[in-house]
Amino acid sequence: MNVFSYFRTVIEDCLTALAKAGDLPGGMDCSALSVEPPRDASHGDIATNAALVLSKQAKMKPRDIAEKLAEALRSVDAVESVDVAGPGFINLSISDSFWQKQVQEVLKAGKNYGDSSLGKGEKVNVEYVSANPTGPLHVGHVRGAVFGDALANLLSKAGYEVAKEYYINDAGSQIDTLARSAHLRYQEAHGRDIGEIPEGLYPGDYLVAVGEGLKAEFGDQYLDAPEEDWLLKFKEFASSAMMDLVREDLKALGIEQEVFFSERTLHESGRIGEAIEHLRSKGHIYEGVLEPPKGMKPEDWEPREQTLFRATAFGDDVDRPLQKSNGDYTYFAADIAYHHDKYLRGFKHMIDIWGADHAGYVKRMQSAVKAITDGGEGDLDIRLCQLVRLFRNGEPFKMSKRAGNFVTLRDVVDEVGPDVTRFIMLTRKNDAPLDFDFAKVTEQSKDNPVFYVQYAHARICSVLRKAMEAFDGLDTADAALSNAKLSLLSDASEISMIRQMALWPRLLESAAEAHEPHRIAFYLYDLASEFHSFWNKGNDNPSLRFVIDGDEELTYARLALIRAIAIVIASGLDVLGVVPVEEMR
């Protein structure tokens, strides 16, 4: 149950009853009405702005509406008290019995607790990583990979039909460079001394295996052959080998995408031209001359008629060229065709995860999506991920560089594991820089959020095991625990834990709407903090321990509570792609 959605319905029912009684006008629009936790916890459990947003429609003072609504809400069983504050805010305090029932709700729903129908099954395409297939993924790709995967998981849990997609940039000069680099390693595989890798080629040792593979595939027939004989074959072989490596790297991070879309197929199938003609038919393409960049006119610049996309009609700063002087399509043209293809596949909602260095490309791509989706039937949200800075014990840290000139994703995962990597990458909002200290992310302390959350889950599992030892035949299955005498959970700290746990469905929906999976990591830390705090109180006060010798009934109620908390923690970790642990080693 989403507690806040439930009370929104309660409030709307009260407004309807007041309208029927003639105390308020009927048929008012309640869409702007909010029901949420108050900013100050001392004000109660739930706050609503109903009186303020309905004042104009009702032609009444907000305070007058608030007083009438407050009186109606006082008759609701779950409501313990109602206060009207300021110009007309309404604060509700909810009864302990209502909160106690939420434990049962969680235990009965299990891992499905918090699942939402918010998305109504709408299709969403989440494209992330999409690195050039020229080598293994580096640490700069980790954050976008984790962010995109967690966002896709989050949207799926919120009721969207999500496709996880990787766009393979396997067309262009970088793939030619890859093929030439692979040919050098192909020569090496045949025993030739290749010396220093020439400037401009990829120097990484990861291409040694590719050279061996090319030798096995083609023998020595291309050792001294002209480039035009082997370039295409080597491009296909090397880029395929690199994508195998990318998939392995992503799998090590717990990421498996369903769709791998090749840019090369857009060129080969003529879909770029089709997308441009689609835009031309709508009047969004024209032949014209662009002004030189302001303040930076190149010496060799000369006006040239080009095929241009009317980007300024859709919010961009300038119109954008779609073809180069040699007639080849620009990268932008290919990107338009790619997003047009997504739209034709039924994705009106698209999310792209990019590195921060692509910030200047955002406006033009969003303008293109507006145009190809008939002026805004579709939408594109672009999320930029800032840099990750590596440290060890507070000092900048450089790891081995088997890739030639960068730190690899596998180096990071092999050092600290996929769960730690994923959780820590989500402890900052995606557009804020993130420091990754190898010592801090593995230390066992409250300052390490992944340890703190995992420790809460492991502690709960430990308590359940100890309770089964203390009380012979104790049934700790969720179905049995849901029948515990939950009214015994009356301590203020217990109710506080339940309140925090019951925030999960609302938090999940708000994070999904905002496309911000980092909110899940923050929430889990807060929930774990509530649990650890109660644990510490039990160390000082034996009556607050989870397992009470000689009091099986109270023990059982507390086991039900902490098992429900474990379910929510595990559910949140599942969204983040992190496996909850049952023991800490």
Secondary structure, 3 states (H helix, E strand, C coil): CCHHHHHHHHHHHHHHHHHHCCCCCCCCCCCCCCEECCCCHHHCCEEECHHHHHHHHHCCCHHHHHHHHHHHHCCCCCEEEEEEECCCEEEEEECHHHHHHHHHHHHHHHHHCCCCCCCCCCEEEEECCCCCCCCCCEHHHHHHHHHHHHHHHHHHHCCCEEEEEEEECCCCHHHHHHHHHHHHHHHHHCCCCCCCCCCCCCCCCHHHHHHHHHHHHHCCCCCCCCHHHHHHHHHHHHHHHHHHHHHHHHHHCCCCCCEEEEHHHHHHHCHHHHHHHHHHHCCCEEEECCCCCCCCCCCCCCCCCEEEECHHHHCCCCCEECECCCCCECHHHHHHHHHHHHHHCCCCEEEEEEEHHHHHHHHHHHHHHHHHCCCCCCEEEEEEECCEEEEECCEECCCCCCCCCCCEHHHHHHHHCHHHHHHHHCCCCCCCCEEEECCHHHCCCCCCHHHHHHHHHHHHHHHHHHHHHHCCCCCCCHHHHCCCCHHHCCCHHHHHHHHHHHCHHHHHHHHHHHCCCHHHHHHHHHHHHHHHHHHHHHHHCHHHCCCCCCCHHHHHHHHHHHHHHHHHHHHHHHHHCCCCCCCCC
